[in-house]
Amino acid sequence: QLSRFVAEMRERLGMGLIERTAAWDRLIASLTDGRVVAFVADQDARGRGVFVPFFGRLASTHRAPALLALRSGAPFFVGGAPADRAAPL
């Protein structure tokens, strides 16, 4: 029920979900059509990622958002949302 609720909420707000199958082509098409593409990048990319400094430590992050920005020419923004208002961002 939760998945259905989230899907319906996305649809009402004009959002969609791009599944992994043929995702690259759909992401590029969305960006070249002027749509906004967002990623939830809270997953450790492990050996498949690129290691970058993150709060003073190296962390493995996914390459796809940066590659999409480079290949499509779309602007790239990074944001965050702390789970606790007292937590520093």
PDB file with SEQRES, HELIX, SHEET and CRYST1 records, atoms N, CA, C and O in Angstrom:
SEQRES   1 A   89  GLN LEU SER ARG PHE VAL ALA GLU MET ARG GLU ARG LEU          
SEQRES   2 A   89  GLY MET GLY LEU ILE GLU ARG THR ALA ALA TRP ASP ARG          
SEQRES   3 A   89  LEU ILE ALA SER LEU THR ASP GLY ARG VAL VAL ALA PHE          
SEQRES   4 A   89  VAL ALA ASP GLN ASP ALA ARG GLY ARG GLY VAL PHE VAL          
SEQRES   5 A   89  PRO PHE PHE GLY ARG LEU ALA SER THR HIS ARG ALA PRO          
SEQRES   6 A   89  ALA LEU LEU ALA LEU ARG SER GLY ALA PRO PHE PHE VAL          
SEQRES   7 A   89  GLY GLY ALA PRO ALA ASP ARG ALA ALA PRO LEU                  
HELIX    1 AA1 LEU A    2  ARG A   12  1                                  11    
HELIX    2 AA2 ALA A   23  THR A   32  1                                  10    
HELIX    3 AA3 ARG A   46  ARG A   48  5                                   3    
HELIX    4 AA4 ALA A   64  SER A   72  1                                   9    
SHEET    1 AA1 2 VAL A  50  PHE A  54  0                                        
SHEET    2 AA1 2 ARG A  57  THR A  61 -1                                        
CRYST1    1.000    1.000    1.000  90.00  90.00  90.00 P 1           1          
ATOM      1  N   GLN A   1       0.810  -1.197   0.000  1.00  0.00           N  
ATOM      2  CA  GLN A   1       0.000   0.000   0.000  1.00  0.00           C  
ATOM      3  C   GLN A   1       0.854   1.263   0.000  1.00  0.00           C  
ATOM      4  O   GLN A   1       0.499   2.258  -0.631  1.00  0.00           O  
ATOM      5  N   LEU A   2       1.976   1.221   0.707  1.00  0.00           N  
ATOM      6  CA  LEU A   2       2.841   2.395   0.760  1.00  0.00           C  
ATOM      7  C   LEU A   2       3.403   2.717  -0.621  1.00  0.00           C  
ATOM      8  O   LEU A   2       3.449   3.881  -1.020  1.00  0.00           O  
ATOM      9  N   SER A   3       3.831   1.682  -1.353  1.00  0.00           N  
ATOM     10  CA  SER A   3       4.369   1.909  -2.702  1.00  0.00           C  
ATOM     11  C   SER A   3       3.322   2.544  -3.605  1.00  0.00           C  
ATOM     12  O   SER A   3       3.625   3.454  -4.377  1.00  0.00           O  
ATOM     13  N   ARG A   4       2.097   2.061  -3.505  1.00  0.00           N  
ATOM     14  CA  ARG A   4       1.021   2.617  -4.328  1.00  0.00           C  
ATOM     15  C   ARG A   4       0.752   4.070  -3.950  1.00  0.00           C  
ATOM     16  O   ARG A   4       0.569   4.916  -4.825  1.00  0.00           O  
ATOM     17  N   PHE A   5       0.727   4.362  -2.646  1.00  0.00           N  
ATOM     18  CA  PHE A   5       0.513   5.729  -2.171  1.00  0.00           C  
ATOM     19  C   PHE A   5       1.601   6.661  -2.703  1.00  0.00           C  
ATOM     20  O   PHE A   5       1.300   7.748  -3.197  1.00  0.00           O  
ATOM     21  N   VAL A   6       2.865   6.238  -2.605  1.00  0.00           N  
ATOM     22  CA  VAL A   6       3.983   7.063  -3.080  1.00  0.00           C  
ATOM     23  C   VAL A   6       3.879   7.270  -4.585  1.00  0.00           C  
ATOM     24  O   VAL A   6       4.098   8.381  -5.069  1.00  0.00           O  
ATOM     25  N   ALA A   7       3.548   6.219  -5.337  1.00  0.00           N  
ATOM     26  CA  ALA A   7       3.407   6.337  -6.791  1.00  0.00           C  
ATOM     27  C   ALA A   7       2.289   7.309  -7.155  1.00  0.00           C  
ATOM     28  O   ALA A   7       2.450   8.130  -8.058  1.00  0.00           O  
ATOM     29  N   GLU A   8       1.159   7.223  -6.461  1.00  0.00           N  
ATOM     30  CA  GLU A   8       0.044   8.136  -6.727  1.00  0.00           C  
ATOM     31  C   GLU A   8       0.406   9.575  -6.379  1.00  0.00           C  
ATOM     32  O   GLU A   8       0.025  10.499  -7.097  1.00  0.00           O  
ATOM     33  N   MET A   9       1.131   9.772  -5.294  1.00  0.00           N  
ATOM     34  CA  MET A   9       1.558  11.116  -4.896  1.00  0.00           C  
ATOM     35  C   MET A   9       2.504  11.698  -5.943  1.00  0.00           C  
ATOM     36  O   MET A   9       2.376  12.862  -6.323  1.00  0.00           O  
ATOM     37  N   ARG A  10       3.444  10.893  -6.402  1.00  0.00           N  
ATOM     38  CA  ARG A  10       4.361  11.360  -7.454  1.00  0.00           C  
ATOM     39  C   ARG A  10       3.587  11.787  -8.690  1.00  0.00           C  
ATOM     40  O   ARG A  10       3.842  12.847  -9.263  1.00  0.00           O  
ATOM     41  N   GLU A  11       2.636  10.947  -9.094  1.00  0.00           N  
ATOM     42  CA  GLU A  11       1.861  11.244 -10.296  1.00  0.00           C  
ATOM     43  C   GLU A  11       1.078  12.543 -10.137  1.00  0.00           C  
ATOM     44  O   GLU A  11       1.032  13.356 -11.060  1.00  0.00           O  
ATOM     45  N   ARG A  12       0.465  12.745  -8.976  1.00  0.00           N  
ATOM     46  CA  ARG A  12      -0.284  13.983  -8.724  1.00  0.00           C  
ATOM     47  C   ARG A  12       0.605  15.214  -8.793  1.00  0.00           C  
ATOM     48  O   ARG A  12       0.160  16.288  -9.198  1.00  0.00           O  
ATOM     49  N   LEU A  13       1.854  15.056  -8.399  1.00  0.00           N  
ATOM     50  CA  LEU A  13       2.794  16.174  -8.401  1.00  0.00           C  
ATOM     51  C   LEU A  13       3.540  16.318  -9.727  1.00  0.00           C  
ATOM     52  O   LEU A  13       4.407  17.181  -9.863  1.00  0.00           O  
ATOM     53  N   GLY A  14       3.202  15.473 -10.704  1.00  0.00           N  
ATOM     54  CA  GLY A  14       3.838  15.556 -12.014  1.00  0.00           C  
ATOM     55  C   GLY A  14       5.201  14.896 -12.075  1.00  0.00           C  
ATOM     56  O   GLY A  14       5.998  15.186 -12.967  1.00  0.00           O  
ATOM     57  N   MET A  15       5.471  14.014 -11.133  1.00  0.00           N  
ATOM     58  CA  MET A  15       6.761  13.319 -11.102  1.00  0.00           C  
ATOM     59  C   MET A  15       6.600  11.905 -11.632  1.00  0.00           C  
ATOM     60  O   MET A  15       5.497  11.359 -11.667  1.00  0.00           O  
ATOM     61  N   GLY A  16       7.704  11.331 -12.038  1.00  0.00           N  
ATOM     62  CA  GLY A  16       7.711   9.949 -12.488  1.00  0.00           C  
ATOM     63  C   GLY A  16       8.923   9.236 -11.934  1.00  0.00           C  
ATOM     64  O   GLY A  16       9.812   9.852 -11.346  1.00  0.00           O  
ATOM     65  N   LEU A  17       8.949   7.949 -12.125  1.00  0.00           N  
ATOM     66  CA  LEU A  17      10.060   7.128 -11.675  1.00  0.00           C  
ATOM     67  C   LEU A  17      10.635   6.433 -12.894  1.00  0.00           C  
ATOM     68  O   LEU A  17       9.896   5.822 -13.667  1.00  0.00           O  
ATOM     69  N   ILE A  18      11.928   6.517 -13.073  1.00  0.00           N  
ATOM     70  CA  ILE A  18      12.583   5.846 -14.191  1.00  0.00           C  
ATOM     71  C   ILE A  18      13.235   4.585 -13.652  1.00  0.00           C  
ATOM     72  O   ILE A  18      14.137   4.647 -12.816  1.00  0.00           O  
ATOM     73  N   GLU A  19      12.776   3.451 -14.133  1.00  0.00           N  
ATOM     74  CA  GLU A  19      13.341   2.171 -13.708  1.00  0.00           C  
ATOM     75  C   GLU A  19      14.720   1.983 -14.338  1.00  0.00           C  
ATOM     76  O   GLU A  19      15.070   2.669 -15.298  1.00  0.00           O  
ATOM     77  N   ARG A  20      15.485   1.065 -13.800  1.00  0.00           N  
ATOM     78  CA  ARG A  20      16.852   0.847 -14.282  1.00  0.00           C  
ATOM     79  C   ARG A  20      16.917   0.370 -15.727  1.00  0.00           C  
ATOM     80  O   ARG A  20      17.891   0.660 -16.422  1.00  0.00           O  
ATOM     81  N   THR A  21      15.907  -0.353 -16.194  1.00  0.00           N  
ATOM     82  CA  THR A  21      15.902  -0.851 -17.568  1.00  0.00           C  
ATOM     83  C   THR A  21      15.835   0.332 -18.529  1.00  0.00           C  
ATOM     84  O   THR A  21      14.886   1.114 -18.485  1.00  0.00           O  
ATOM     85  N   ALA A  22      16.821   0.464 -19.380  1.00  0.00           N  
ATOM     86  CA  ALA A  22      16.910   1.557 -20.362  1.00  0.00           C  
ATOM     87  C   ALA A  22      16.923   2.927 -19.694  1.00  0.00           C  
ATOM     88  O   ALA A  22      16.507   3.915 -20.299  1.00  0.00           O  
ATOM     89  N   ALA A  23      17.394   2.992 -18.468  1.00  0.00           N  
ATOM     90  CA  ALA A  23      17.367   4.245 -17.712  1.00  0.00           C  
ATOM     91  C   ALA A  23      18.224   5.329 -18.350  1.00  0.00           C  
ATOM     92  O   ALA A  23      17.802   6.483 -18.419  1.00  0.00           O  
ATOM     93  N   TRP A  24      19.425   4.979 -18.820  1.00  0.00           N  
ATOM     94  CA  TRP A  24      20.337   5.989 -19.357  1.00  0.00           C  
ATOM     95  C   TRP A  24      19.677   6.781 -20.476  1.00  0.00           C  
ATOM     96  O   TRP A  24      19.703   8.012 -20.465  1.00  0.00           O  
ATOM     97  N   ASP A  25      19.081   6.079 -21.451  1.00  0.00           N  
ATOM     98  CA  ASP A  25      18.441   6.759 -22.582  1.00  0.00           C  
ATOM     99  C   ASP A  25      17.269   7.625 -22.121  1.00  0.00           C  
ATOM    100  O   ASP A  25      17.085   8.735 -22.620  1.00  0.00           O  
ATOM    101  N   ARG A  26      16.484   7.129 -21.182  1.00  0.00           N  
ATOM    102  CA  ARG A  26      15.344   7.908 -20.687  1.00  0.00           C  
ATOM    103  C   ARG A  26      15.805   9.121 -19.896  1.00  0.00           C  
ATOM    104  O   ARG A  26      15.183  10.181 -19.974  1.00  0.00           O  
ATOM    105  N   LEU A  27      16.884   8.983 -19.136  1.00  0.00           N  
ATOM    106  CA  LEU A  27      17.416  10.119 -18.378  1.00  0.00           C  
ATOM    107  C   LEU A  27      17.932  11.203 -19.322  1.00  0.00           C  
ATOM    108  O   LEU A  27      17.628  12.382 -19.141  1.00  0.00           O  
ATOM    109  N   ILE A  28      18.709  10.806 -20.325  1.00  0.00           N  
ATOM    110  CA  ILE A  28      19.228  11.774 -21.307  1.00  0.00           C  
ATOM    111  C   ILE A  28      18.061  12.464 -22.013  1.00  0.00           C  
ATOM    112  O   ILE A  28      18.069  13.685 -22.174  1.00  0.00           O  
ATOM    113  N   ALA A  29      17.059  11.691 -22.435  1.00  0.00           N  
ATOM    114  CA  ALA A  29      15.895  12.278 -23.115  1.00  0.00           C  
ATOM    115  C   ALA A  29      15.170  13.262 -22.202  1.00  0.00           C  
ATOM    116  O   ALA A  29      14.762  14.334 -22.649  1.00  0.00           O  
ATOM    117  N   SER A  30      15.008  12.913 -20.948  1.00  0.00           N  
ATOM    118  CA  SER A  30      14.338  13.817 -20.002  1.00  0.00           C  
ATOM    119  C   SER A  30      15.104  15.124 -19.859  1.00  0.00           C  
ATOM    120  O   SER A  30      14.509  16.202 -19.865  1.00  0.00           O  
ATOM    121  N   LEU A  31      16.421  15.029 -19.731  1.00  0.00           N  
ATOM    122  CA  LEU A  31      17.239  16.239 -19.574  1.00  0.00           C  
ATOM    123  C   LEU A  31      17.228  17.099 -20.829  1.00  0.00           C  
ATOM    124  O   LEU A  31      17.126  18.322 -20.740  1.00  0.00           O  
ATOM    125  N   THR A  32      17.332  16.472 -21.996  1.00  0.00           N  
ATOM    126  CA  THR A  32      17.335  17.264 -23.229  1.00  0.00           C  
ATOM    127  C   THR A  32      15.960  17.871 -23.509  1.00  0.00           C  
ATOM    128  O   THR A  32      15.855  18.852 -24.245  1.00  0.00           O  
ATOM    129  N   ASP A  33      14.902  17.291 -22.924  1.00  0.00           N  
ATOM    130  CA  ASP A  33      13.557  17.869 -23.038  1.00  0.00           C  
ATOM    131  C   ASP A  33      13.314  18.963 -22.007  1.00  0.00           C  
ATOM    132  O   ASP A  33      12.225  19.533 -21.950  1.00  0.00           O  
ATOM    133  N   GLY A  34      14.329  19.259 -21.187  1.00  0.00           N  
ATOM    134  CA  GLY A  34      14.203  20.323 -20.199  1.00  0.00           C  
ATOM    135  C   GLY A  34      13.584  19.898 -18.881  1.00  0.00           C  
ATOM    136  O   GLY A  34      13.245  20.744 -18.053  1.00  0.00           O  
ATOM    137  N   ARG A  35      13.432  18.605 -18.676  1.00  0.00           N  
ATOM    138  CA  ARG A  35      12.869  18.127 -17.408  1.00  0.00           C  
ATOM    139  C   ARG A  35      13.938  18.122 -16.322  1.00  0.00           C  
ATOM    140  O   ARG A  35      15.134  18.126 -16.613  1.00  0.00           O  
ATOM    141  N   VAL A  36      13.501  18.113 -15.088  1.00  0.00           N  
ATOM    142  CA  VAL A  36      14.395  18.012 -13.935  1.00  0.00           C  
ATOM    143  C   VAL A  36      14.534  16.534 -13.587  1.00  0.00           C  
ATOM    144  O   VAL A  36      13.543  15.806 -13.525  1.00  0.00           O  
ATOM    145  N   VAL A  37      15.756  16.104 -13.363  1.00  0.00           N  
ATOM    146  CA  VAL A  37      16.032  14.729 -12.951  1.00  0.00           C  
ATOM    147  C   VAL A  37      16.671  14.785 -11.571  1.00  0.00           C  
ATOM    148  O   VAL A  37      17.628  15.528 -11.355  1.00  0.00           O  
ATOM    149  N   ALA A  38      16.150  14.009 -10.648  1.00  0.00           N  
ATOM    150  CA  ALA A  38      16.687  13.990  -9.285  1.00  0.00           C  
ATOM    151  C   ALA A  38      17.124  12.580  -8.913  1.00  0.00           C  
ATOM    152  O   ALA A  38      16.507  11.595  -9.319  1.00  0.00           O  
ATOM    153  N   PHE A  39      18.184  12.500  -8.144  1.00  0.00           N  
ATOM    154  CA  PHE A  39      18.702  11.227  -7.646  1.00  0.00           C  
ATOM    155  C   PHE A  39      18.702  11.263  -6.127  1.00  0.00           C  
ATOM    156  O   PHE A  39      18.978  12.298  -5.520  1.00  0.00           O  
ATOM    157  N   VAL A  40      18.395  10.144  -5.529  1.00  0.00           N  
ATOM    158  CA  VAL A  40      18.610   9.971  -4.098  1.00  0.00           C  
ATOM    159  C   VAL A  40      19.923   9.209  -4.010  1.00  0.00           C  
ATOM    160  O   VAL A  40      19.983   8.009  -4.281  1.00  0.00           O  
ATOM    161  N   ALA A  41      20.961   9.917  -3.633  1.00  0.00           N  
ATOM    162  CA  ALA A  41      22.313   9.350  -3.699  1.00  0.00           C  
ATOM    163  C   ALA A  41      22.846   9.032  -2.316  1.00  0.00           C  
ATOM    164  O   ALA A  41      23.926   9.485  -1.937  1.00  0.00           O  
ATOM    165  N   ASP A  42      22.091   8.258  -1.571  1.00  0.00           N  
ATOM    166  CA  ASP A  42      22.535   7.924  -0.222  1.00  0.00           C  
ATOM    167  C   ASP A  42      23.097   6.508  -0.134  1.00  0.00           C  
ATOM    168  O   ASP A  42      23.263   5.967   0.959  1.00  0.00           O  
ATOM    169  N   GLN A  43      23.385   5.922  -1.268  1.00  0.00           N  
ATOM    170  CA  GLN A  43      23.892   4.556  -1.291  1.00  0.00           C  
ATOM    171  C   GLN A  43      25.393   4.539  -1.529  1.00  0.00           C  
ATOM    172  O   GLN A  43      25.916   5.349  -2.296  1.00  0.00           O  
ATOM    173  N   ASP A  44      26.080   3.624  -0.877  1.00  0.00           N  
ATOM    174  CA  ASP A  44      27.512   3.428  -1.080  1.00  0.00           C  
ATOM    175  C   ASP A  44      27.703   2.724  -2.420  1.00  0.00           C  
ATOM    176  O   ASP A  44      27.182   1.626  -2.614  1.00  0.00           O  
ATOM    177  N   ALA A  45      28.436   3.332  -3.344  1.00  0.00           N  
ATOM    178  CA  ALA A  45      28.646   2.748  -4.666  1.00  0.00           C  
ATOM    179  C   ALA A  45      29.715   1.659  -4.656  1.00  0.00           C  
ATOM    180  O   ALA A  45      29.906   0.967  -5.656  1.00  0.00           O  
ATOM    181  N   ARG A  46      30.397   1.508  -3.554  1.00  0.00           N  
ATOM    182  CA  ARG A  46      31.447   0.493  -3.375  1.00  0.00           C  
ATOM    183  C   ARG A  46      32.484   0.589  -4.488  1.00  0.00           C  
ATOM    184  O   ARG A  46      32.896   1.695  -4.840  1.00  0.00           O  
ATOM    185  N   GLY A  47      32.910  -0.517  -5.042  1.00  0.00           N  
ATOM    186  CA  GLY A  47      33.955  -0.529  -6.065  1.00  0.00           C  
ATOM    187  C   GLY A  47      33.529   0.020  -7.405  1.00  0.00           C  
ATOM    188  O   GLY A  47      34.380   0.334  -8.237  1.00  0.00           O  
ATOM    189  N   ARG A  48      32.226   0.146  -7.641  1.00  0.00           N  
ATOM    190  CA  ARG A  48      31.736   0.667  -8.926  1.00  0.00           C  
ATOM    191  C   ARG A  48      31.781   2.184  -8.987  1.00  0.00           C  
ATOM    192  O   ARG A  48      31.693   2.768 -10.067  1.00  0.00           O  
ATOM    193  N   GLY A  49      31.919   2.822  -7.841  1.00  0.00           N  
ATOM    194  CA  GLY A  49      31.868   4.277  -7.791  1.00  0.00           C  
ATOM    195  C   GLY A  49      33.229   4.924  -7.916  1.00  0.00           C  
ATOM    196  O   GLY A  49      34.234   4.265  -8.182  1.00  0.00           O  
ATOM    197  N   VAL A  50      33.236   6.213  -7.720  1.00  0.00           N  
ATOM    198  CA  VAL A  50      34.463   6.994  -7.699  1.00  0.00           C  
ATOM    199  C   VAL A  50      34.585   7.560  -6.282  1.00  0.00           C  
ATOM    200  O   VAL A  50      33.603   8.015  -5.697  1.00  0.00           O  
ATOM    201  N   PHE A  51      35.801   7.523  -5.745  1.00  0.00           N  
ATOM    202  CA  PHE A  51      36.008   7.988  -4.372  1.00  0.00           C  
ATOM    203  C   PHE A  51      36.300   9.483  -4.367  1.00  0.00           C  
ATOM    204  O   PHE A  51      37.204   9.955  -5.058  1.00  0.00           O  
ATOM    205  N   VAL A  52      35.530  10.213  -3.587  1.00  0.00           N  
ATOM    206  CA  VAL A  52      35.667  11.667  -3.485  1.00  0.00           C  
ATOM    207  C   VAL A  52      35.681  12.056  -2.012  1.00  0.00           C  
ATOM    208  O   VAL A  52      35.142  11.333  -1.175  1.00  0.00           O  
ATOM    209  N   PRO A  53      36.298  13.204  -1.688  1.00  0.00           N  
ATOM    210  CA  PRO A  53      36.284  13.654  -0.292  1.00  0.00           C  
ATOM    211  C   PRO A  53      34.862  13.999   0.151  1.00  0.00           C  
ATOM    212  O   PRO A  53      34.133  14.686  -0.564  1.00  0.00           O  
ATOM    213  N   PHE A  54      34.482  13.525   1.314  1.00  0.00           N  
ATOM    214  CA  PHE A  54      33.159  13.780   1.868  1.00  0.00           C  
ATOM    215  C   PHE A  54      33.316  13.970   3.363  1.00  0.00           C  
ATOM    216  O   PHE A  54      33.545  13.009   4.098  1.00  0.00           O  
ATOM    217  N   PHE A  55      33.192  15.222   3.815  1.00  0.00           N  
ATOM    218  CA  PHE A  55      33.391  15.556   5.226  1.00  0.00           C  
ATOM    219  C   PHE A  55      34.724  15.020   5.747  1.00  0.00           C  
ATOM    220  O   PHE A  55      34.797  14.459   6.841  1.00  0.00           O  
ATOM    221  N   GLY A  56      35.774  15.203   4.946  1.00  0.00           N  
ATOM    222  CA  GLY A  56      37.118  14.829   5.374  1.00  0.00           C  
ATOM    223  C   GLY A  56      37.475  13.370   5.195  1.00  0.00           C  
ATOM    224  O   GLY A  56      38.577  12.960   5.561  1.00  0.00           O  
ATOM    225  N   ARG A  57      36.579  12.577   4.646  1.00  0.00           N  
ATOM    226  CA  ARG A  57      36.856  11.158   4.414  1.00  0.00           C  
ATOM    227  C   ARG A  57      36.538  10.822   2.968  1.00  0.00           C  
ATOM    228  O   ARG A  57      35.667  11.441   2.358  1.00  0.00           O  
ATOM    229  N   LEU A  58      37.245   9.840   2.418  1.00  0.00           N  
ATOM    230  CA  LEU A  58      36.922   9.401   1.068  1.00  0.00           C  
ATOM    231  C   LEU A  58      35.674   8.522   1.109  1.00  0.00           C  
ATOM    232  O   LEU A  58      35.557   7.627   1.945  1.00  0.00           O  
ATOM    233  N   ALA A  59      34.750   8.790   0.196  1.00  0.00           N  
ATOM    234  CA  ALA A  59      33.504   8.025   0.122  1.00  0.00           C  
ATOM    235  C   ALA A  59      33.249   7.639  -1.332  1.00  0.00           C  
ATOM    236  O   ALA A  59      33.487   8.433  -2.242  1.00  0.00           O  
ATOM    237  N   SER A  60      32.771   6.436  -1.542  1.00  0.00           N  
ATOM    238  CA  SER A  60      32.458   5.961  -2.887  1.00  0.00           C  
ATOM    239  C   SER A  60      31.078   6.468  -3.286  1.00  0.00           C  
ATOM    240  O   SER A  60      30.090   6.216  -2.597  1.00  0.00           O  
ATOM    241  N   THR A  61      31.022   7.180  -4.396  1.00  0.00           N  
ATOM    242  CA  THR A  61      29.760   7.747  -4.855  1.00  0.00           C  
ATOM    243  C   THR A  61      29.509   7.342  -6.302  1.00  0.00           C  
ATOM    244  O   THR A  61      30.441   7.018  -7.038  1.00  0.00           O  
ATOM    245  N   HIS A  62      28.257   7.365  -6.696  1.00  0.00           N  
ATOM    246  CA  HIS A  62      27.887   6.966  -8.053  1.00  0.00           C  
ATOM    247  C   HIS A  62      28.322   8.025  -9.065  1.00  0.00           C  
ATOM    248  O   HIS A  62      28.332   9.220  -8.769  1.00  0.00           O  
ATOM    249  N   ARG A  63      28.675   7.570 -10.248  1.00  0.00           N  
ATOM    250  CA  ARG A  63      29.148   8.457 -11.320  1.00  0.00           C  
ATOM    251  C   ARG A  63      28.017   9.026 -12.171  1.00  0.00           C  
ATOM    252  O   ARG A  63      28.179  10.079 -12.789  1.00  0.00           O  
ATOM    253  N   ALA A  64      26.889   8.351 -12.208  1.00  0.00           N  
ATOM    254  CA  ALA A  64      25.818   8.689 -13.148  1.00  0.00           C  
ATOM    255  C   ALA A  64      25.383  10.153 -13.117  1.00  0.00           C  
ATOM    256  O   ALA A  64      25.266  10.747 -14.189  1.00  0.00           O  
ATOM    257  N   PRO A  65      25.135  10.774 -11.968  1.00  0.00           N  
ATOM    258  CA  PRO A  65      24.687  12.170 -12.012  1.00  0.00           C  
ATOM    259  C   PRO A  65      25.682  13.104 -12.707  1.00  0.00           C  
ATOM    260  O   PRO A  65      25.281  13.946 -13.510  1.00  0.00           O  
ATOM    261  N   ALA A  66      26.960  12.962 -12.406  1.00  0.00           N  
ATOM    262  CA  ALA A  66      27.963  13.822 -13.042  1.00  0.00           C  
ATOM    263  C   ALA A  66      28.080  13.517 -14.531  1.00  0.00           C  
ATOM    264  O   ALA A  66      28.189  14.440 -15.339  1.00  0.00           O  
ATOM    265  N   LEU A  67      28.059  12.240 -14.908  1.00  0.00           N  
ATOM    266  CA  LEU A  67      28.140  11.873 -16.326  1.00  0.00           C  
ATOM    267  C   LEU A  67      26.943  12.406 -17.100  1.00  0.00           C  
ATOM    268  O   LEU A  67      27.091  12.881 -18.225  1.00  0.00           O  
ATOM    269  N   LEU A  68      25.758  12.328 -16.504  1.00  0.00           N  
ATOM    270  CA  LEU A  68      24.567  12.863 -17.174  1.00  0.00           C  
ATOM    271  C   LEU A  68      24.691  14.366 -17.400  1.00  0.00           C  
ATOM    272  O   LEU A  68      24.341  14.865 -18.470  1.00  0.00           O  
ATOM    273  N   ALA A  69      25.181  15.077 -16.411  1.00  0.00           N  
ATOM    274  CA  ALA A  69      25.358  16.527 -16.556  1.00  0.00           C  
ATOM    275  C   ALA A  69      26.359  16.834 -17.661  1.00  0.00           C  
ATOM    276  O   ALA A  69      26.131  17.727 -18.477  1.00  0.00           O  
ATOM    277  N   LEU A  70      27.464  16.099 -17.691  1.00  0.00           N  
ATOM    278  CA  LEU A  70      28.481  16.333 -18.720  1.00  0.00           C  
ATOM    279  C   LEU A  70      27.961  16.005 -20.112  1.00  0.00           C  
ATOM    280  O   LEU A  70      28.191  16.766 -21.051  1.00  0.00           O  
ATOM    281  N   ARG A  71      27.269  14.892 -20.257  1.00  0.00           N  
ATOM    282  CA  ARG A  71      26.813  14.453 -21.581  1.00  0.00           C  
ATOM    283  C   ARG A  71      25.609  15.225 -22.097  1.00  0.00           C  
ATOM    284  O   ARG A  71      25.448  15.377 -23.308  1.00  0.00           O  
ATOM    285  N   SER A  72      24.761  15.717 -21.198  1.00  0.00           N  
ATOM    286  CA  SER A  72      23.550  16.412 -21.638  1.00  0.00           C  
ATOM    287  C   SER A  72      23.714  17.927 -21.638  1.00  0.00           C  
ATOM    288  O   SER A  72      22.950  18.638 -22.292  1.00  0.00           O  
ATOM    289  N   GLY A  73      24.718  18.425 -20.902  1.00  0.00           N  
ATOM    290  CA  GLY A  73      24.880  19.863 -20.760  1.00  0.00           C  
ATOM    291  C   GLY A  73      23.948  20.463 -19.717  1.00  0.00           C  
ATOM    292  O   GLY A  73      23.911  21.682 -19.547  1.00  0.00           O  
ATOM    293  N   ALA A  74      23.199  19.624 -19.020  1.00  0.00           N  
ATOM    294  CA  ALA A  74      22.254  20.106 -17.999  1.00  0.00           C  
ATOM    295  C   ALA A  74      23.011  20.554 -16.759  1.00  0.00           C  
ATOM    296  O   ALA A  74      24.056  19.987 -16.440  1.00  0.00           O  
ATOM    297  N   PRO A  75      22.506  21.561 -16.053  1.00  0.00           N  
ATOM    298  CA  PRO A  75      23.144  21.965 -14.798  1.00  0.00           C  
ATOM    299  C   PRO A  75      23.020  20.860 -13.757  1.00  0.00           C  
ATOM    300  O   PRO A  75      22.115  20.027 -13.810  1.00  0.00           O  
ATOM    301  N   PHE A  76      23.934  20.876 -12.829  1.00  0.00           N  
ATOM    302  CA  PHE A  76      24.013  19.829 -11.801  1.00  0.00           C  
ATOM    303  C   PHE A  76      24.041  20.490 -10.436  1.00  0.00           C  
ATOM    304  O   PHE A  76      24.901  21.330 -10.171  1.00  0.00           O  
ATOM    305  N   PHE A  77      23.123  20.127  -9.578  1.00  0.00           N  
ATOM    306  CA  PHE A  77      23.043  20.699  -8.233  1.00  0.00           C  
ATOM    307  C   PHE A  77      23.071  19.580  -7.204  1.00  0.00           C  
ATOM    308  O   PHE A  77      22.552  18.489  -7.443  1.00  0.00           O  
ATOM    309  N   VAL A  78      23.671  19.853  -6.076  1.00  0.00           N  
ATOM    310  CA  VAL A  78      23.725  18.883  -4.983  1.00  0.00           C  
ATOM    311  C   VAL A  78      23.030  19.491  -3.775  1.00  0.00           C  
ATOM    312  O   VAL A  78      23.222  20.667  -3.465  1.00  0.00           O  
ATOM    313  N   GLY A  79      22.236  18.702  -3.107  1.00  0.00           N  
ATOM    314  CA  GLY A  79      21.548  19.175  -1.910  1.00  0.00           C  
ATOM    315  C   GLY A  79      21.566  18.103  -0.842  1.00  0.00           C  
ATOM    316  O   GLY A  79      21.965  16.963  -1.084  1.00  0.00           O  
ATOM    317  N   GLY A  80      21.135  18.483   0.321  1.00  0.00           N  
ATOM    318  CA  GLY A  80      21.080  17.524   1.417  1.00  0.00           C  
ATOM    319  C   GLY A  80      19.961  17.879   2.366  1.00  0.00           C  
ATOM    320  O   GLY A  80      19.476  19.010   2.391  1.00  0.00           O  
ATOM    321  N   ALA A  81      19.563  16.909   3.136  1.00  0.00           N  
ATOM    322  CA  ALA A  81      18.506  17.115   4.120  1.00  0.00           C  
ATOM    323  C   ALA A  81      18.866  16.353   5.383  1.00  0.00           C  
ATOM    324  O   ALA A  81      18.782  15.126   5.413  1.00  0.00           O  
ATOM    325  N   PRO A  82      19.267  17.071   6.427  1.00  0.00           N  
ATOM    326  CA  PRO A  82      19.613  16.364   7.665  1.00  0.00           C  
ATOM    327  C   PRO A  82      18.371  15.745   8.310  1.00  0.00           C  
ATOM    328  O   PRO A  82      17.276  16.301   8.234  1.00  0.00           O  
ATOM    329  N   ALA A  83      18.557  14.605   8.935  1.00  0.00           N  
ATOM    330  CA  ALA A  83      17.448  13.930   9.604  1.00  0.00           C  
ATOM    331  C   ALA A  83      17.069  14.639  10.900  1.00  0.00           C  
ATOM    332  O   ALA A  83      15.958  14.468  11.403  1.00  0.00           O  
ATOM    333  N   ASP A  84      17.987  15.431  11.438  1.00  0.00           N  
ATOM    334  CA  ASP A  84      17.780  16.105  12.716  1.00  0.00           C  
ATOM    335  C   ASP A  84      18.152  17.574  12.540  1.00  0.00           C  
ATOM    336  O   ASP A  84      19.241  17.873  12.050  1.00  0.00           O  
ATOM    337  N   ARG A  85      17.284  18.484  12.923  1.00  0.00           N  
ATOM    338  CA  ARG A  85      17.566  19.915  12.755  1.00  0.00           C  
ATOM    339  C   ARG A  85      18.839  20.344  13.465  1.00  0.00           C  
ATOM    340  O   ARG A  85      19.496  21.293  13.037  1.00  0.00           O  
ATOM    341  N   ALA A  86      19.191  19.665  14.530  1.00  0.00           N  
ATOM    342  CA  ALA A  86      20.395  20.022  15.282  1.00  0.00           C  
ATOM    343  C   ALA A  86      21.661  19.495  14.613  1.00  0.00           C  
ATOM    344  O   ALA A  86      22.766  19.928  14.940  1.00  0.00           O  
ATOM    345  N   ALA A  87      21.501  18.560  13.676  1.00  0.00           N  
ATOM    346  CA  ALA A  87      22.667  17.972  13.013  1.00  0.00           C  
ATOM    347  C   ALA A  87      23.233  18.950  11.994  1.00  0.00           C  
ATOM    348  O   ALA A  87      22.475  19.543  11.226  1.00  0.00           O  
ATOM    349  N   PRO A  88      24.550  19.131  11.973  1.00  0.00           N  
ATOM    350  CA  PRO A  88      25.148  20.022  10.972  1.00  0.00           C  
ATOM    351  C   PRO A  88      25.070  19.399   9.587  1.00  0.00           C  
ATOM    352  O   PRO A  88      25.131  18.178   9.446  1.00  0.00           O  
ATOM    353  N   LEU A  89      24.937  20.227   8.580  1.00  0.00           N  
ATOM    354  CA  LEU A  89      24.894  19.743   7.201  1.00  0.00           C  
ATOM    355  C   LEU A  89      26.191  20.060   6.527  1.00  0.00           C  
ATOM    356  O   LEU A  89      26.371  19.739   5.353  1.00  0.00           O  
TER     357      LEU A  89                                                      
END                                                                             
